[in-house]
Amino acid sequence: MPRLFPRFTSALVALAAFFTFQSTQAATLLVDLESNQTILEEAPAAPVSAEPMLPLMAVYTALDIAKNTAFDLFDNVPNPWLGKVQNRKDAAESPQTVEFATILQIALMNGSPDAVEAIAPALGLTQAEFTRRMRESAEKLGMTSSQFSYPCTNSEPCTSSAEDISHLALALFRDFSISRIWAAQQRFTATGLPPQTTSNFLLIHSPAISGIFIAPDEKNACAVVLSENPRNSGNRIRRLLAVELNAPDQKALRDRLSALFLRAWRDYETLRIYDKGTIVAQIPVFKGSARKVAAVLNEDLFATLPREQMISNGSNAFDIRVSYSSPLVAPVAQGDLIAEVKIYADGREIANAPLAAAENVPLGGFWARFRDTLRIALAQDVLHP
């Protein structure tokens, strides 16, 4: 046993070093939201320390709880800043209560510890209960690499990944439109409260930035930033989402985010491949009153490629394919999902979208059904498109 002990100790040291690396390495993700394609990434799925992202997780969870319990965001709750501005000569007396929405807005603007700490009590929840609700929210959003605690502690650290944080930010914007207003605010003032300024330094200096949250800590600086950059053609907007976790400091965070957006705007182009409602294919139908049904897109379809690749390959930059399960048998109802269109570049799938039936195809007559039953039974080529 004495001979084994040094080896065992060495193994523990190596394991500890591995997890320390996992918690401190940088993680980067840049997504084009039109095409839903990842443009640039660095360790996007790696679990890393995500304590600075706790305000974002807490705000989403609080909004989700309020939605499901009919909790009014504009109800008054205890003021977490009570008495903290009294030492200012021009400060008005702090109110005893503030609107719950004010607490959430400030938490989203700059991650105020006072605001974040006040969220659970305002909802009538203990720290343990709110931790459980945050973890339920993360699971619902498919954040498989995340573990959040309220608050984050050494025994229960907050971990996440760049991919997970992107899911969280998009869900916040998608499910709670009021968060778009909060995340776009540069300053917030209210009588008796400390003046609040966004921590999103890019939002202050660039009209192309529209949210969402930056935690520029001296160590482990993190950010998730939404950019909506107006274009000259048809008022179209380029929408990008950048996630940066574990930058060493604020300057590094600023430099990395600026470089990400610059590369996206300079080196990549997103094209509209099809408009919503476009008939992409005619899909064979068996046993129906019609032999084919039009397959249409329910939404615009975009694809993103490096500009250099588009210039060099020209019209051959994209390969468009339609796949479906054969045989498609009547009856088919308008709106049924019957196929999928996929966009390939250099043999790699870069975008896809479901296709829906453009019209109803009821069952055909006896002979049509009989004929197609035989064709299916004989496994003709139609079974292998």
RODO-2510 file (C-alpha; in nm, 4 decimals, decimal comma):
residues 385
     n   res          X          Y          Z
     1     m     0,0000     0,0000     0,0000
     2     p     0,2740     0,2573     0,0755
     3     r     0,3978     0,2209    -0,2835
     4     l     0,0507     0,2893    -0,4220
     5     f    -0,0131     0,6014    -0,2118
     6     p     0,2141     0,8371    -0,4142
     7     r     0,0464     0,7214    -0,7350
     8     f    -0,2962     0,7779    -0,5843
     9     t    -0,1918     1,1243    -0,4670
    10     s    -0,0549     1,2068    -0,8122
    11     a    -0,3821     1,0966    -0,9680
    12     l    -0,5761     1,3257    -0,7355
    13     v    -0,3494     1,6174    -0,8186
    14     a    -0,3914     1,5534    -1,1909
    15     l    -0,7674     1,5282    -1,1532
    16     a    -0,7803     1,8513    -0,9555
    17     a    -0,5682     2,0236    -1,2194
    18     f    -0,8026     1,8983    -1,4907
    19     f    -1,1124     2,0395    -1,3225
    20     t    -0,9316     2,3645    -1,2443
    21     f    -0,8514     2,4002    -1,6143
    22     q    -1,2103     2,3204    -1,7042
    23     s    -1,3354     2,5979    -1,4767
    24     t    -1,0955     2,8702    -1,5940
    25     q    -1,0524     2,8179    -1,9681
    26     a    -1,2095     3,0660    -2,2070
    27     a    -1,5190     2,9724    -2,4048
    28     t    -1,6425     3,1589    -2,7112
    29     l    -1,9437     3,1348    -2,9402
    30     l    -2,0633     3,3612    -3,2220
    31     v    -2,3975     3,2782    -3,3836
    32     d    -2,5702     3,4366    -3,6802
    33     l    -2,9319     3,4480    -3,5669
    34     e    -3,0744     3,4736    -3,9195
    35     s    -2,9303     3,1411    -4,0292
    36     n    -2,8883     3,0015    -3,6747
    37     q    -2,5349     2,9026    -3,7722
    38     t    -2,2316     2,9106    -3,5494
    39     i    -1,9697     3,1269    -3,7197
    40     l    -1,6834     3,1146    -3,4700
    41     e    -1,6311     2,9054    -3,1594
    42     e    -1,3772     2,8033    -2,8989
    43     a    -1,4642     2,5262    -2,6522
    44     p    -1,8370     2,6105    -2,6887
    45     a    -1,9621     2,3041    -2,4982
    46     a    -1,6976     2,2956    -2,2261
    47     p    -1,8330     2,3491    -1,8706
    48     v    -1,6615     2,6565    -1,7279
    49     s    -1,7049     2,8835    -1,4299
    50     a    -2,0151     3,0966    -1,4901
    51     e    -2,0715     3,2847    -1,1658
    52     p    -2,0839     3,6194    -1,3520
    53     m    -2,3783     3,4826    -1,5535
    54     l    -2,5893     3,4214    -1,2414
    55     p    -2,7827     3,7510    -1,2911
    56     l    -2,8902     3,6408    -1,6393
    57     m    -3,0065     3,3016    -1,5134
    58     a    -3,1814     3,4579    -1,2139
    59     v    -3,3688     3,7151    -1,4267
    60     y    -3,4916     3,4490    -1,6698
    61     t    -3,6054     3,2236    -1,3859
    62     a    -3,7818     3,5099    -1,2086
    63     l    -3,9679     3,6092    -1,5253
    64     d    -4,0651     3,2473    -1,5857
    65     i    -4,1965     3,2131    -1,2299
    66     a    -4,3892     3,5395    -1,2586
    67     k    -4,5448     3,4257    -1,5850
    68     n    -4,6565     3,0898    -1,4470
    69     t    -4,7848     3,2246    -1,1143
    70     a    -4,9468     3,5487    -1,2377
    71     f    -4,7013     3,7456    -1,0225
    72     d    -4,7281     4,1089    -1,1349
    73     l    -4,3895     4,2466    -1,2389
    74     f    -4,5028     4,5920    -1,1332
    75     d    -4,6017     4,4939    -0,7802
    76     n    -4,4050     4,6715    -0,5081
    77     v    -4,1491     4,4659    -0,3153
    78     p    -3,8969     4,5626    -0,0417
    79     n    -3,6341     4,8076    -0,1649
    80     p    -3,2903     4,6385    -0,1552
    81     w    -3,1148     4,9766    -0,1747
    82     l    -3,2976     5,1229     0,1259
    83     g    -3,0771     5,3846     0,2910
    84     k    -2,7809     5,3340     0,0567
    85     v    -2,8080     5,6792    -0,1004
    86     q    -2,8684     5,8781     0,2157
    87     n    -2,5067     5,9931     0,2389
    88     r    -2,5454     6,1914    -0,0837
    89     k    -2,6353     6,5544    -0,0184
    90     d    -2,8813     6,5699    -0,3070
    91     a    -3,0314     6,2258    -0,2482
    92     a    -3,4007     6,1926    -0,1897
    93     e    -3,5195     5,9642     0,0855
    94     s    -3,5176     5,6047    -0,0304
    95     p    -3,8639     5,4549    -0,0748
    96     q    -3,9506     5,1513     0,1346
    97     t    -4,0536     4,9579    -0,1750
    98     v    -3,9753     4,9446    -0,5467
    99     e    -4,1387     4,7694    -0,8384
   100     f    -4,0176     4,4141    -0,8901
   101     a    -3,9509     4,5028    -1,2549
   102     t    -3,6989     4,7638    -1,1375
   103     i    -3,4993     4,4989    -0,9525
   104     l    -3,4944     4,2709    -1,2574
   105     q    -3,4011     4,5536    -1,4924
   106     i    -3,1045     4,6604    -1,2827
   107     a    -2,9909     4,2984    -1,2423
   108     l    -2,9959     4,2627    -1,6207
   109     m    -2,8268     4,5976    -1,6852
   110     n    -2,5261     4,5504    -1,4618
   111     g    -2,5652     4,2457    -1,2380
   112     s    -2,6069     4,4553    -0,9216
   113     p    -2,5468     4,2196    -0,6250
   114     d    -2,8213     4,4007    -0,4307
   115     a    -3,0688     4,3423    -0,7126
   116     v    -2,9757     3,9780    -0,7651
   117     e    -2,9879     3,9056    -0,3920
   118     a    -3,3369     4,0599    -0,3701
   119     i    -3,4967     3,8475    -0,6451
   120     a    -3,5773     3,5314    -0,4477
   121     p    -3,7161     3,7085    -0,1353
   122     a    -3,9316     3,9296    -0,3562
   123     l    -4,0893     3,6126    -0,4975
   124     g    -4,1342     3,4682    -0,1485
   125     l    -3,8760     3,1955    -0,2100
   126     t    -3,5804     3,0758    -0,0065
   127     q    -3,2361     3,0479    -0,1601
   128     a    -3,2741     2,6707    -0,1846
   129     e    -3,6141     2,7004    -0,3527
   130     f    -3,4878     2,9532    -0,6043
   131     t    -3,1829     2,7358    -0,6766
   132     r    -3,4186     2,4477    -0,7561
   133     r    -3,6254     2,6701    -0,9859
   134     m    -3,3146     2,7919    -1,1700
   135     r    -3,2064     2,4345    -1,2308
   136     e    -3,5537     2,3481    -1,3593
   137     s    -3,5335     2,6439    -1,5977
   138     a    -3,1903     2,5329    -1,7204
   139     e    -3,3179     2,1813    -1,7840
   140     k    -3,6214     2,3127    -1,9703
   141     l    -3,3964     2,5208    -2,1956
   142     g    -3,1687     2,2243    -2,2722
   143     m    -2,8720     2,3726    -2,0860
   144     t    -2,7013     2,0366    -2,0406
   145     s    -2,3668     2,1733    -1,9190
   146     s    -2,5096     2,4131    -1,6602
   147     q    -2,5425     2,4023    -1,2844
   148     f    -2,6500     2,7240    -1,1122
   149     s    -2,6857     2,7909    -0,7402
   150     y    -2,8307     3,0937    -0,5620
   151     p    -2,5859     3,2229    -0,4605
   152     c    -2,2819     3,0621    -0,6238
   153     t    -2,0508     2,9162    -0,3570
   154     n    -1,7285     2,7180    -0,3383
   155     s    -1,9261     2,4084    -0,2425
   156     e    -2,1905     2,4711    -0,5106
   157     p    -2,0179     2,6657    -0,7896
   158     c    -2,2044     2,7979    -1,0909
   159     t    -2,0938     2,6343    -1,4145
   160     s    -2,2185     2,6614    -1,7692
   161     s    -2,0978     2,6641    -2,1296
   162     a    -2,1010     2,9154    -2,4116
   163     e    -2,3656     2,7077    -2,5928
   164     d    -2,5876     2,6966    -2,2852
   165     i    -2,5603     3,0694    -2,2220
   166     s    -2,6585     3,1368    -2,5833
   167     h    -2,9731     2,9236    -2,5308
   168     l    -3,0498     3,1214    -2,2158
   169     a    -3,0077     3,4629    -2,3788
   170     l    -3,2167     3,3719    -2,6815
   171     a    -3,4929     3,2291    -2,4616
   172     l    -3,4948     3,5467    -2,2536
   173     f    -3,5403     3,7632    -2,5635
   174     r    -3,7897     3,5247    -2,7225
   175     d    -4,0113     3,4534    -2,4221
   176     f    -4,0043     3,7896    -2,2431
   177     s    -4,0084     4,0888    -2,4748
   178     i    -3,9749     4,3321    -2,1842
   179     s    -3,6189     4,2080    -2,1380
   180     r    -3,5307     4,3592    -2,4768
   181     i    -3,6178     4,7025    -2,3407
   182     w    -3,4243     4,6487    -2,0189
   183     a    -3,1148     4,5123    -2,1947
   184     a    -3,1030     4,8119    -2,4303
   185     q    -3,1018     5,0738    -2,1527
   186     q    -2,7783     5,2621    -2,0943
   187     r    -2,8929     5,4367    -1,7766
   188     f    -3,1694     5,4030    -1,5208
   189     t    -3,2686     5,6579    -1,2618
   190     a    -3,5481     5,6560    -1,0069
   191     t    -3,6182     5,8711    -0,7051
   192     g    -3,4336     5,7475    -0,3992
   193     l    -3,2328     5,4803    -0,5823
   194     p    -2,8638     5,4863    -0,6738
   195     p    -2,8092     5,5870    -1,0389
   196     q    -2,7595     5,2772    -1,2527
   197     t    -2,5475     5,2443    -1,5675
   198     t    -2,5216     4,9427    -1,7929
   199     s    -2,2111     4,7268    -1,7622
   200     n    -2,2375     4,6594    -2,1373
   201     f    -1,9625     4,8936    -2,2582
   202     l    -2,0297     4,7963    -2,6207
   203     l    -2,3893     4,9151    -2,5879
   204     i    -2,2670     5,2593    -2,4829
   205     h    -2,0296     5,3022    -2,7775
   206     s    -2,2031     5,1240    -3,0674
   207     p    -2,5509     5,1752    -3,2180
   208     a    -2,5276     4,8217    -3,3569
   209     i    -2,5431     4,6677    -3,0069
   210     s    -2,8892     4,6062    -2,8600
   211     g    -2,8217     4,4018    -2,5427
   212     i    -2,7829     4,1946    -2,3343
   213     f    -2,5467     4,1468    -2,0347
   214     i    -2,1798     4,1951    -1,9509
   215     a    -2,0072     4,1136    -1,6216
   216     p    -1,6655     4,2815    -1,6606
   217     d    -1,5091     4,1442    -1,3419
   218     e    -1,1396     4,1918    -1,2736
   219     k    -1,1153     3,8148    -1,3167
   220     n    -1,3441     3,5801    -1,5084
   221     a    -1,5068     3,8544    -1,7162
   222     c    -1,8076     3,7234    -1,9088
   223     a    -2,0558     3,8539    -2,1634
   224     v    -2,3460     3,7646    -2,3865
   225     v    -2,4099     4,0420    -2,6370
   226     l    -2,6719     4,0826    -2,9077
   227     s    -2,5883     4,2910    -3,2138
   228     e    -2,8431     4,4095    -3,4659
   229     n    -2,6442     4,5850    -3,7342
   230     p    -2,8569     4,7792    -3,9887
   231     r    -2,7731     4,7186    -4,3509
   232     n    -2,8200     4,9451    -4,6499
   233     s    -3,0206     4,6985    -4,8583
   234     g    -3,3928     4,6984    -4,7857
   235     n    -3,3538     4,7903    -4,4191
   236     r    -3,2393     4,4366    -4,3496
   237     i    -3,0775     4,3777    -4,0103
   238     r    -2,7823     4,1478    -3,9432
   239     r    -2,8460     3,9777    -3,6107
   240     l    -2,5536     3,8245    -3,4214
   241     l    -2,5128     3,6786    -3,0734
   242     a    -2,1703     3,6622    -2,9100
   243     v    -2,0913     3,4722    -2,5902
   244     e    -1,7587     3,5077    -2,4154
   245     l    -1,6923     3,3301    -2,0858
   246     n    -1,3829     3,3543    -1,8655
   247     a    -1,1913     3,6349    -2,0303
   248     p    -0,9058     3,7257    -1,7934
   249     d    -1,0125     4,0885    -1,7458
   250     q    -1,2300     4,3693    -1,8820
   251     k    -0,9815     4,4799    -2,1475
   252     a    -0,9450     4,1264    -2,2808
   253     l    -1,3231     4,0901    -2,2824
   254     r    -1,3653     4,4136    -2,4779
   255     d    -1,0963     4,3146    -2,7285
   256     r    -1,2350     3,9648    -2,7840
   257     l    -1,5938     4,0827    -2,8311
   258     s    -1,4898     4,3607    -3,0682
   259     a    -1,2828     4,1150    -3,2715
   260     l    -1,5713     3,8660    -3,2910
   261     f    -1,8184     4,1200    -3,4274
   262     l    -1,5615     4,2699    -3,6642
   263     r    -1,4837     3,9301    -3,8146
   264     a    -1,8526     3,8481    -3,8534
   265     w    -1,9344     4,1751    -4,0308
   266     r    -1,6193     4,1751    -4,2440
   267     d    -1,5624     3,8090    -4,3335
   268     y    -1,9067     3,6456    -4,3405
   269     e    -2,2210     3,6986    -4,5411
   270     t    -2,5708     3,5726    -4,4724
   271     l    -2,7992     3,5190    -4,7715
   272     r    -3,1720     3,4621    -4,7875
   273     i    -3,1984     3,1312    -4,9747
   274     y    -3,5801     3,1126    -4,9794
   275     d    -3,8613     3,3404    -4,8697
   276     k    -4,1371     3,2228    -4,6412
   277     g    -4,4101     3,0554    -4,8485
   278     t    -4,1760     2,9468    -5,1302
   279     i    -4,2629     2,6132    -5,2922
   280     v    -3,9343     2,4249    -5,2646
   281     a    -4,0383     2,0834    -5,3989
   282     q    -4,3222     1,8666    -5,5224
   283     i    -4,3484     1,5534    -5,3068
   284     p    -4,5063     1,2341    -5,4495
   285     v    -4,8243     1,1231    -5,2686
   286     f    -4,9664     0,7722    -5,2748
   287     k    -5,3318     0,6660    -5,2521
   288     g    -5,4417     1,0276    -5,2885
   289     s    -5,6615     1,2320    -5,5196
   290     a    -5,3431     1,4020    -5,6446
   291     r    -5,0114     1,2445    -5,7368
   292     k    -4,7994     1,5234    -5,5838
   293     v    -4,8250     1,7906    -5,3166
   294     a    -4,6330     2,1185    -5,3006
   295     a    -4,3916     2,1503    -5,0078
   296     v    -4,3527     2,5074    -4,8792
   297     l    -4,1450     2,6900    -4,6202
   298     n    -4,3155     2,8284    -4,3113
   299     e    -4,0305     3,0746    -4,2532
   300     d    -3,7474     3,2465    -4,4372
   301     l    -3,4397     3,0302    -4,4852
   302     f    -3,0929     3,1853    -4,4557
   303     a    -2,7420     3,0461    -4,4871
   304     t    -2,4096     3,1950    -4,3786
   305     l    -2,0755     3,1450    -4,5543
   306     p    -1,7377     3,3142    -4,5551
   307     r    -1,7327     3,5842    -4,8247
   308     e    -1,4133     3,4401    -4,9694
   309     q    -1,5794     3,1015    -5,0195
   310     m    -1,8825     3,2604    -5,1841
   311     i    -1,6632     3,4612    -5,4244
   312     s    -1,4444     3,1646    -5,5223
   313     n    -1,7301     2,9144    -5,5647
   314     g    -1,9933     3,1439    -5,7116
   315     s    -2,3218     2,9690    -5,7851
   316     n    -2,1698     2,6408    -5,6650
   317     a    -2,1244     2,7682    -5,3107
   318     f    -2,4458     2,5991    -5,1983
   319     d    -2,5919     2,2559    -5,2571
   320     i    -2,9663     2,2358    -5,1856
   321     r    -3,1310     1,9009    -5,1147
   322     v    -3,4818     1,7950    -5,0128
   323     s    -3,5326     1,4821    -4,8044
   324     y    -3,8553     1,3065    -4,7058
   325     s    -3,9766     0,9711    -4,5863
   326     s    -4,1275     0,7688    -4,8670
   327     p    -4,3947     0,6673    -4,9250
   328     l    -4,6034     0,9722    -4,8285
   329     v    -4,9552     0,8301    -4,8074
   330     a    -5,2826     1,0224    -4,8273
   331     p    -5,4672     1,1767    -4,6620
   332     v    -5,2342     1,4742    -4,6232
   333     a    -5,3577     1,7871    -4,4468
   334     q    -5,2468     2,1381    -4,5365
   335     g    -4,9710     2,2387    -4,2948
   336     d    -4,8499     1,8839    -4,2250
   337     l    -4,4696     1,8656    -4,2116
   338     i    -4,3811     1,6357    -4,4988
   339     a    -4,0167     1,7039    -4,5881
   340     e    -3,7008     1,8964    -4,5025
   341     v    -3,4785     2,1205    -4,7116
   342     k    -3,1077     2,1126    -4,6315
   343     i    -2,8339     2,3508    -4,7414
   344     y    -2,4807     2,2117    -4,7831
   345     a    -2,1472     2,3835    -4,8375
   346     d    -1,8338     2,1784    -4,9089
   347     g    -2,0295     1,8660    -4,8200
   348     r    -2,1264     1,9994    -4,4756
   349     e    -2,4852     2,0761    -4,3765
   350     i    -2,5048     2,4395    -4,2705
   351     a    -2,8797     2,5087    -4,2617
   352     n    -3,2116     2,3278    -4,2730
   353     a    -3,5827     2,3942    -4,2420
   354     p    -3,9015     2,1832    -4,2407
   355     l    -4,1367     2,1869    -4,5384
   356     a    -4,5150     2,1781    -4,5009
   357     a    -4,7904     2,0600    -4,7335
   358     a    -4,9352     2,3571    -4,9213
   359     e    -5,2781     2,1964    -4,9642
   360     n    -5,4995     1,9091    -4,8600
   361     v    -5,4678     1,5787    -5,0464
   362     p    -5,7646     1,3546    -4,9578
   363     l    -5,7806     0,9834    -5,0270
   364     g    -5,8195     0,8977    -5,3945
   365     g    -6,0641     0,6596    -5,5569
   366     f    -6,0544     0,2823    -5,5423
   367     w    -5,8244     0,2325    -5,8414
   368     a    -5,5775     0,4965    -5,7249
   369     r    -5,5540     0,3343    -5,3833
   370     f    -5,5284    -0,0162    -5,5339
   371     r    -5,2556     0,0854    -5,7810
   372     d    -5,0431     0,2602    -5,5191
   373     t    -5,0863    -0,0252    -5,2712
   374     l    -4,9298    -0,2550    -5,5299
   375     r    -4,6507    -0,0085    -5,6053
   376     i    -4,5642     0,0185    -5,2372
   377     a    -4,5827    -0,3565    -5,1854
   378     l    -4,3503    -0,4180    -5,4786
   379     a    -4,0965    -0,1723    -5,3306
   380     q    -4,0385     0,0193    -5,6513
   381     d    -3,7787     0,2917    -5,6830
   382     v    -4,0137     0,5433    -5,5266
   383     l    -3,9335     0,3923    -5,1879
   384     h    -3,5748     0,4996    -5,2270
   385     p    -3,5722     0,8634    -5,3460
***
